[in-house]
């Protein structure tokens, strides 16, 4: 078991990993430190092609407001570090936007945390979408068009009824 060092004591102690099927929470500090890349190294790499992915938010319950944000791409064995603090609180959370290849230990921890989850679908720009989300604007437009047509039809029917009544009395 990993002994907490002063630097590790200032790091995240709670992880939330989310995919299309929902989120999983990891609250074991030793496992969170592995997920946060605090226990092993990593190599900077180029961005992988779009593929299914998970979002990762790492936070601390020890008074700091810092949040670490990553993307995990299982098929590419890659993480995108969006923002993180690897200084143990000295420098504070920094935006990173770096793709990395983590160690086998880190990949195994992510695989275990996401074993029963479905990732978000691959998208350009790694944007989180939910199934069917792209169809929502067209559904809304179709619904509003149908309501508008119905209101117009009722208005014309009422106008025709009044006109017919006016002609009958006139």
C-alpha positions in Angstrom: 0.0 0.0 0.0 1.2 3.5 -0.9 2.2 5.6 2.1 0.9 9.2 1.8 3.6 11.8 1.5 3.1 15.5 2.3 2.7 16.1 -1.5 0.2 13.3 -1.8 -1.8 14.5 1.2 -2.5 17.7 -0.8 -3.7 15.9 -3.9 -7.1 14.6 -4.9 -9.0 12.1 -2.8 -12.1 11.6 -4.8 -12.6 10.6 -8.5 -15.7 10.7 -10.6 -15.4 8.9 -13.9 -18.3 9.4 -16.3 -19.4 7.8 -19.6 -22.6 7.4 -21.6 -24.0 4.9 -19.1 -23.4 7.0 -16.0 -20.7 7.8 -13.5 -18.6 5.8 -11.0 -17.0 7.3 -7.9 -13.7 6.2 -6.5 -13.0 7.4 -2.9 -10.1 5.1 -1.9 -7.2 7.7 -1.7 -4.6 5.2 -2.9 -6.6 4.3 -6.0 -7.4 8.0 -6.6 -3.7 8.9 -6.4 -3.1 6.2 -9.1 -5.9 7.6 -11.3 -4.5 11.1 -10.8 -1.0 10.1 -12.1 0.6 10.9 -8.8 2.2 7.5 -8.2 3.8 6.7 -11.5 5.1 8.6 -14.5 3.7 9.2 -18.0 5.0 10.2 -21.4 3.6 13.1 -23.5 2.1 11.8 -26.7 0.2 13.1 -29.7 -3.6 13.3 -29.7 -5.2 10.0 -30.7 -7.9 9.8 -33.4 -11.4 10.3 -32.1 -12.6 7.3 -30.1 -15.0 6.5 -27.3 -13.9 8.1 -24.1 -14.7 8.9 -20.4 -14.5 12.1 -18.5 -12.6 12.2 -15.2 -13.0 14.8 -12.4 -10.6 14.5 -9.5 -11.3 16.6 -6.4 -10.2 16.9 -2.8 -12.4 16.9 0.3 -9.5 18.4 2.4 -10.5 22.0 2.1 -8.9 22.9 -1.3 -11.2 23.9 -4.1 -8.9 22.5 -6.8 -10.3 20.2 -9.5 -8.3 18.0 -11.8 -9.9 17.2 -15.2 -8.9 14.4 -17.6 -10.3 12.5 -20.5 -9.6 8.8 -20.6 -9.5 7.0 -24.0 -9.3 3.3 -23.4 -8.7 2.1 -27.0 -5.8 4.5 -27.3 -4.4 3.9 -23.8 -4.3 7.6 -23.4 -5.3 10.4 -21.0 -5.8 14.1 -21.8 -4.8 16.2 -18.9 -7.1 19.2 -19.1 -6.1 20.8 -15.8 -4.1 19.4 -12.9 -1.7 20.3 -10.1 1.3 18.0 -9.9 3.2 20.4 -7.6 1.5 19.2 -4.4 -0.2 22.5 -4.0 2.8 24.7 -4.6 1.8 26.0 -8.0 -1.9 25.4 -7.9 -4.0 23.9 -10.6 -2.7 24.7 -14.1 -4.4 24.2 -17.4 -2.4 21.6 -19.3 -4.2 20.3 -22.4 -1.6 17.6 -22.8 -2.2 14.0 -24.1 -0.2 11.4 -22.2 0.5 7.7 -22.2 0.2 6.6 -18.6 1.8 3.6 -17.0 0.3 0.1 -17.1 -0.7 0.6 -13.4 -2.7 3.7 -14.2 -4.4 2.0 -17.2 -5.3 -1.0 -15.1 -6.9 1.3 -12.5 -8.9 3.1 -15.1 -10.0 -0.2 -16.7 -11.1 -1.5 -13.3 -13.1 1.8 -12.5 -14.8 1.7 -15.9 -15.3 -2.1 -16.3 -19.1 -2.1 -16.3 -19.5 1.4 -17.9 -20.1 2.5 -21.5 -18.0 5.4 -22.7 -19.2 8.5 -24.5 -19.3 8.0 -28.2 -16.4 9.3 -30.3 -16.9 12.9 -31.4 -14.8 15.6 -33.1 -13.2 17.8 -30.4 -13.9 15.2 -27.6 -17.3 16.8 -26.9 -19.6 14.9 -24.5 -22.9 13.9 -26.2 -25.6 11.6 -25.1 -27.3 9.2 -27.5 -29.9 11.0 -29.6 -28.7 14.4 -28.4 -27.9 15.5 -32.0 -31.5 15.0 -33.0 -33.0 17.2 -30.3 -33.0 20.5 -32.2 -34.7 18.9 -35.2 -37.3 17.3 -32.9 -38.0 20.7 -31.3 -38.2 22.4 -34.7 -40.7 19.7 -35.9 -42.8 20.0 -32.8 -43.0 23.8 -33.0 -43.8 23.6 -36.7 -46.7 21.2 -36.0 -48.0 23.4 -33.2 -47.8 26.5 -35.4 -49.7 24.7 -38.2 -52.4 23.5 -35.8 -52.9 27.0 -34.4 -53.0 28.4 -38.0 -55.6 25.7 -39.0 -57.8 26.5 -36.0 -57.5 30.2 -36.7 -58.5 29.7 -40.4 -61.4 27.4 -39.4 -62.7 30.0 -36.9 -62.3 32.7 -39.5 -64.2 30.6 -42.1 -67.0 29.9 -39.5 -67.4 33.6 -38.7 -67.4 34.5 -42.4 -70.0 31.8 -43.1 -72.1 33.1 -40.3 -71.7 36.7 -41.5 -72.8 35.7 -45.1 -75.8 33.8 -43.7 -77.0 36.9 -41.8 -76.1 39.4 -44.4 
